[in-house]
Structure formats: structure tokens, C-alpha cells
Amino acid sequence: MNKRYWSGRICGLVPYTPGEQPKDRQFIKLNTNENPYPPSPRVTGAVAAAAGADLRRYPDPEGAPLLAALSRACGLPQDHIFAGNGSDEVLSFAFQAFFDAGSTIVFPDITYSFYPVYANLFGIRCRRVPLNPDFTLPVEAFCGGNDGVVIANPNAPTGMAVGLDALRAILEANPHAVVIVDEAYVDFGAQSALPLVGAYPNLLVVQTMSKSRALAGLRVGFAFGQPELIAALRCVKDSINSYTLDRLAIAGAVAALEDGDYFDLRRRQVMDTRERAAERLRELGFTVLPSQANFLFASHPAVPARDLFAGLRAAGILVRYFAQPRIDSFLRITVGTDGEMDALCRALESLLGQRS
Ligand SMILES: *Cc1c(COP(=O)(O)O)cnc(C)c1O
């Protein structure tokens, strides 16, 4: 395409590729780590109630009612909390707020593929640390000599998590650099770094309502950190768009936080289904990494993942395949309902059977 009118800053960019959102036919969608269950009915009610005459008014620029609800939920004061339009936006603000153009940030070679995209957009250099052969995090390799650190915990697309001791070591070895811990999947069984926020001024914890709260369509994400970091995020936001959270999103997010029972019920269901599905995949011969997220990362010794991906798609089931060194023998499979995972396992059984 002609890029005559494009700024030099974006001419060479390779943007992030979101998972497919099919419009034409009904698929079993196990490709974008959405929640298979609807959000809390309280969310629907609150959004409907907010869709009234007040929409003529701008929302609160910081999402104040949401900061109050988050503060009640996590016990941190409101000046330790930032809310934005999905955690992708929060992450992009954090990259701008904490990492200089020309400086170098470090993240694993296998992780969320949005990190290098932000880095390229903002002129930040990337140092990719290879995960160990078993996909665990080589903690020592993140200790020292960095201008910034980004770690998804649990990691994507592996689903594997590290404990707080590892994060403490990384925080202490990088006192002059902000360490971003992206906890998009933390509610499915990993340990959150939130209790470390008070002790480490260089820690920013990022979370989202997209996965565990079944609100990917509402676009709400958060960051937790000491006031110095939170003020920097607000500075970036108010230099771009003061109203990133609309009135419906604020109302829906508050209602979601207030329905803790529903949250616990649904995430428990997802975790139970995950363990059952992992077991069945292992019975089919797959290697399945130990997941603390709402997806499974699985590889079959006999059949290429690319072929399984295509076969599943033809059978009406979407999963994610990354044509990338080290992980091109794996499929990333979002945990759906029990019924959806049954359909997945039956389809895989049939695809594997055709091969033998
Ligand atoms: C899904 C995801 C996000 C982004 O979620 P939002 O919908 O933008 O809140 C961020 N980080 C990781 C690792 C994710 O998988």
C-alpha cells in the first residue's frame, strides 16, 4: 500500500494481530481467551440503568466510582489505582510513562505479542530473554541491567505462572526500572503481586475485566502501583484522552466488582473444566503445559499443530496457532464450557484417528 501520508513513526510498524472474530458462521470460539459464560446479571442491569439521560454528560475522568469500588475490593487507596479502556490501553500508557525512547526493556521470548508492538511504536528497544526449555521463567536473567521489565503472570500463551519470590527477586534487582506485571489471567489460580505494591515503588500490576469477569466487550483494565507511578499514567492519559472509560463501562465494572459470588462461581467452573480438559488431552497423547490461566497450551508428538488448527477450523472450532519458533508445535486452546471442550476433544480424536 502507498504510505505517502503516513508518519515516519508508523511506516515500519507491524501491528498486533488480534484473534479472529468470525462474522460469517457459528464457530465454537476457543481462540481469544474470552470467558464462555455471560457476565454477572448485575452488570447487565447496571449498564442498562446507566444508558439514560446522563449520557449527555462526560463521565468522571478518572472513573471515580470504579476507583472507589476497586479500592474497597483490594484494600489499596485510590491514589494507588488507575483504570482505563482495557488493559491493552493501560499497558500502552505504562510503556509511554515509564520507558524512554532508545532505552531497553526486557521480556521473555515467548509472551504476549503486544509488548514488542508498543515498544516499536514508542522507539523502545527490546531484549528478549529465552524461557527455559520447559517454558519456565529464567528469573536470574531478569535481574539487573534493565531499563524496564515486563512479565505476564501467568504468561501467555503458555499459561505458566511464577510465585512471588521470583517477582521479589526481579523487583529488588531492578530498583531503577519499572517492573510491569501483567496479570490478565491471575484470577484463574496464580498468585497476585498486589500485596507487593506497598513495598516496591517500581512495581506496576496490571489487570483486566476481559477474561475472568467476562467483560472483554466492555473494555475495562486497571493498574495498581504507588502514587508516583499512578500519577504518571494519569499524565499520559490526560495528554491523549481524558475520558477513556465511558459511563456504561464505569457502571458495569462497578457492578461486576460488587458481585463477588458470581465471580467466584464462574472462575471455579473455568478452572474445573480446565483440569478435566487437560486430562482428556493428555489421554489423546498431547503434552499439556501446567496452566494457571483460562487456556491450555498443548502439543501433539505425531500431528503438526498447523494441521490440527486447520482440521479444527474445518470442524467449526477455532483455536489459536502461532507460527513462531519454539511454539509452532502448540495449540492455544481457550477453556470453554464443558460441552465445548467435549466437542473439541471429539474433533481432535477424529482428526488424530484419521492420521493413524
Ligand atoms: C487479553 C490480554 C490483555 C488485554 O486485555 P484487555 O482486553 O485489553 O483488557 C493483556 N495482557 C494479556 C497477557 C492478555 O492476554
The ligand as an SDF file (V2000), in Angstrom:
LIG
                    3D

 15 15  0  0  0  0  0  0  0  0999 V2000
   -6.0530  -10.3890   26.9730 C   0  0  0  0  0  0  0  0  0  0  0  0
   -4.7600   -9.8410   27.4490 C   0  0  0  0  0  0  0  0  0  0  0  0
   -4.5840   -8.4880   27.7140 C   0  0  0  0  0  0  0  0  0  0  0  0
   -5.5510   -7.4160   27.2770 C   0  0  0  0  0  0  0  0  0  0  0  0
   -6.7690   -7.4590   27.7280 O   0  0  0  0  0  0  0  0  0  0  0  0
   -7.7810   -6.2540   27.5530 P   0  0  0  0  0  0  0  0  0  0  0  0
   -8.9540   -6.8800   26.9150 O   0  0  0  0  0  0  0  0  0  0  0  0
   -7.1640   -5.1780   26.7200 O   0  0  0  0  0  0  0  0  0  0  0  0
   -8.0000   -5.8190   28.9490 O   0  0  0  0  0  0  0  0  0  0  0  0
   -3.4090   -8.0520   28.2810 C   0  0  0  0  0  0  0  0  0  0  0  0
   -2.4110   -8.9040   28.5440 N   0  0  0  0  0  0  0  0  0  0  0  0
   -2.5150  -10.2070   28.2620 C   0  0  0  0  0  0  0  0  0  0  0  0
   -1.3760  -11.1080   28.5710 C   0  0  0  0  0  0  0  0  0  0  0  0
   -3.6820  -10.7100   27.6920 C   0  0  0  0  0  0  0  0  0  0  0  0
   -3.7610  -11.9990   27.3590 O   0  0  0  0  0  0  0  0  0  0  0  0
  1  2  1  0
  2  3  1  0
  2 14  2  0
  3  4  1  0
  3 10  2  0
  4  5  1  0
  5  6  1  0
  6  7  2  0
  6  8  1  0
  6  9  1  0
 10 11  1  0
 11 12  2  0
 12 13  1  0
 12 14  1  0
 14 15  1  0
M  END
$$$$
